[in-house]
């Protein structure tokens, strides 16, 4: 049996990030994720979409949010059409310390937050674009 996939594409407009967050949460709830995971997921999707929108506005292409079932997990993937995602820091605490010291890198901070919430988070190449991918238990 093939796993289900759910896809939302949003125009490169920051005002649409709440739409992506609502879509991600609704799919998670419908597919059995616990509410505490849904809350973390909403933060992670917001941060991933915000990072993707920074580059996609220049590319004038939509940002894609994909949710796929994989056994007892859901795989979330936010694709950046401009291929601008950096690697996710292995040690989120080091990034948070940089922020305290007053030298924040906005994208690095967002990616560190996603990694802190979902240790499975990774940057991947998808159809000639970069994507942030992470897994959510259900």
WOKA-V398886 format. One record per residue. N is the residue number from 1. RES is the residue in three letters. SS is DSSP state (alpha for helix, beta for strand, coil for the rest). PSI is psi in radians with two decimals (999 if undefined). Layout:
n->N res->RES ss->SS psi->PSI
n->N res->RES ss->SS psi->PSI
This chain:
n->1 res->UNK ss->coil psi->2.23
n->2 res->UNK ss->coil psi->2.52
n->3 res->UNK ss->coil psi->2.63
n->4 res->UNK ss->coil psi->2.59
n->5 res->UNK ss->beta psi->2.43
n->6 res->UNK ss->beta psi->2.31
n->7 res->UNK ss->beta psi->2.40
n->8 res->UNK ss->beta psi->2.28
n->9 res->UNK ss->beta psi->2.32
n->10 res->UNK ss->beta psi->2.54
n->11 res->UNK ss->coil psi->2.75
n->12 res->UNK ss->coil psi->1.21
n->13 res->UNK ss->coil psi->2.04
n->14 res->UNK ss->alpha psi->-0.42
n->15 res->UNK ss->alpha psi->-0.20
n->16 res->UNK ss->alpha psi->-0.06
n->17 res->UNK ss->alpha psi->-0.74
n->18 res->UNK ss->alpha psi->-0.54
n->19 res->UNK ss->alpha psi->-0.77
n->20 res->UNK ss->alpha psi->-0.73
n->21 res->UNK ss->alpha psi->-0.77
n->22 res->UNK ss->alpha psi->-0.73
n->23 res->UNK ss->alpha psi->-0.84
n->24 res->UNK ss->alpha psi->-0.76
n->25 res->UNK ss->alpha psi->-0.73
n->26 res->UNK ss->alpha psi->-0.79
n->27 res->UNK ss->alpha psi->-0.78
n->28 res->UNK ss->alpha psi->-0.79
n->29 res->UNK ss->alpha psi->-0.77
n->30 res->UNK ss->alpha psi->-0.50
n->31 res->UNK ss->coil psi->0.25
n->32 res->UNK ss->coil psi->0.30
n->33 res->UNK ss->coil psi->2.49
n->34 res->UNK ss->coil psi->2.69
n->35 res->UNK ss->alpha psi->-0.61
n->36 res->UNK ss->alpha psi->-0.60
n->37 res->UNK ss->alpha psi->-0.63
n->38 res->UNK ss->alpha psi->-0.72
n->39 res->UNK ss->alpha psi->-0.78
n->40 res->UNK ss->alpha psi->-0.69
n->41 res->UNK ss->alpha psi->-0.74
n->42 res->UNK ss->alpha psi->-0.70
n->43 res->UNK ss->alpha psi->-0.84
n->44 res->UNK ss->alpha psi->-0.75
n->45 res->UNK ss->alpha psi->-0.71
n->46 res->UNK ss->alpha psi->-0.81
n->47 res->UNK ss->alpha psi->-0.73
n->48 res->UNK ss->alpha psi->-0.77
n->49 res->UNK ss->alpha psi->-0.70
n->50 res->UNK ss->alpha psi->-0.77
n->51 res->UNK ss->alpha psi->-0.75
n->52 res->UNK ss->alpha psi->-0.66
n->53 res->UNK ss->alpha psi->-0.50
n->54 res->UNK ss->alpha psi->-0.72
n->55 res->UNK ss->alpha psi->-0.59
n->56 res->UNK ss->alpha psi->-0.43
n->57 res->UNK ss->alpha psi->-0.62
n->58 res->UNK ss->alpha psi->-0.58
n->59 res->UNK ss->alpha psi->-0.24
n->60 res->UNK ss->coil psi->0.63
n->61 res->UNK ss->coil psi->2.68
n->62 res->UNK ss->coil psi->2.72
n->63 res->UNK ss->beta psi->2.38
n->64 res->UNK ss->beta psi->2.33
n->65 res->UNK ss->beta psi->2.10
n->66 res->UNK ss->beta psi->2.39
n->67 res->UNK ss->beta psi->2.21
n->68 res->UNK ss->beta psi->2.46
n->69 res->UNK ss->beta psi->2.41
n->70 res->UNK ss->beta psi->1.55
n->71 res->UNK ss->coil psi->-2.17
n->72 res->UNK ss->coil psi->0.34
n->73 res->UNK ss->beta psi->2.82
n->74 res->UNK ss->beta psi->2.40
n->75 res->UNK ss->beta psi->2.11
n->76 res->UNK ss->beta psi->2.40
n->77 res->UNK ss->beta psi->2.14
n->78 res->UNK ss->beta psi->2.09
n->79 res->UNK ss->beta psi->2.29
n->80 res->UNK ss->beta psi->1.98
n->81 res->UNK ss->coil psi->-0.30
n->82 res->UNK ss->coil psi->-0.07
n->83 res->UNK ss->coil psi->0.76
n->84 res->UNK ss->coil psi->-0.04
n->85 res->UNK ss->coil psi->2.35
n->86 res->UNK ss->coil psi->3.03
n->87 res->UNK ss->coil psi->2.57
n->88 res->UNK ss->coil psi->2.28
n->89 res->UNK ss->coil psi->2.40
n->90 res->UNK ss->coil psi->-0.55
n->91 res->UNK ss->coil psi->1.53
n->92 res->UNK ss->alpha psi->-0.57
n->93 res->UNK ss->alpha psi->-0.62
n->94 res->UNK ss->alpha psi->-0.66
n->95 res->UNK ss->alpha psi->-0.77
n->96 res->UNK ss->alpha psi->-0.62
n->97 res->UNK ss->alpha psi->-0.66
n->98 res->UNK ss->alpha psi->-0.69
n->99 res->UNK ss->alpha psi->-0.77
n->100 res->UNK ss->alpha psi->-0.64
n->101 res->UNK ss->coil psi->-0.06
n->102 res->UNK ss->coil psi->0.36
n->103 res->UNK ss->coil psi->1.03
n->104 res->UNK ss->coil psi->2.51
n->105 res->UNK ss->coil psi->1.97
n->106 res->UNK ss->alpha psi->-0.83
n->107 res->UNK ss->alpha psi->-0.72
n->108 res->UNK ss->alpha psi->-0.69
n->109 res->UNK ss->alpha psi->-0.78
n->110 res->UNK ss->alpha psi->-0.77
n->111 res->UNK ss->alpha psi->-0.63
n->112 res->UNK ss->alpha psi->-0.67
n->113 res->UNK ss->alpha psi->-0.75
n->114 res->UNK ss->alpha psi->-0.78
n->115 res->UNK ss->alpha psi->-0.65
n->116 res->UNK ss->alpha psi->-0.64
n->117 res->UNK ss->alpha psi->-0.69
n->118 res->UNK ss->coil psi->1.64
n->119 res->UNK ss->coil psi->-0.33
n->120 res->UNK ss->coil psi->-0.11
n->121 res->UNK ss->coil psi->2.43
n->122 res->UNK ss->beta psi->2.76
n->123 res->UNK ss->beta psi->2.29
n->124 res->UNK ss->beta psi->2.85
n->125 res->UNK ss->beta psi->2.20
n->126 res->UNK ss->beta psi->2.03
n->127 res->UNK ss->coil psi->0.88
n->128 res->UNK ss->coil psi->0.36
n->129 res->UNK ss->beta psi->2.90
n->130 res->UNK ss->beta psi->2.69
n->131 res->UNK ss->beta psi->2.59
n->132 res->UNK ss->beta psi->2.22
n->133 res->UNK ss->beta psi->2.38
n->134 res->UNK ss->beta psi->2.78
n->135 res->UNK ss->beta psi->2.49
n->136 res->UNK ss->beta psi->2.16
n->137 res->UNK ss->beta psi->2.59
n->138 res->UNK ss->coil psi->999
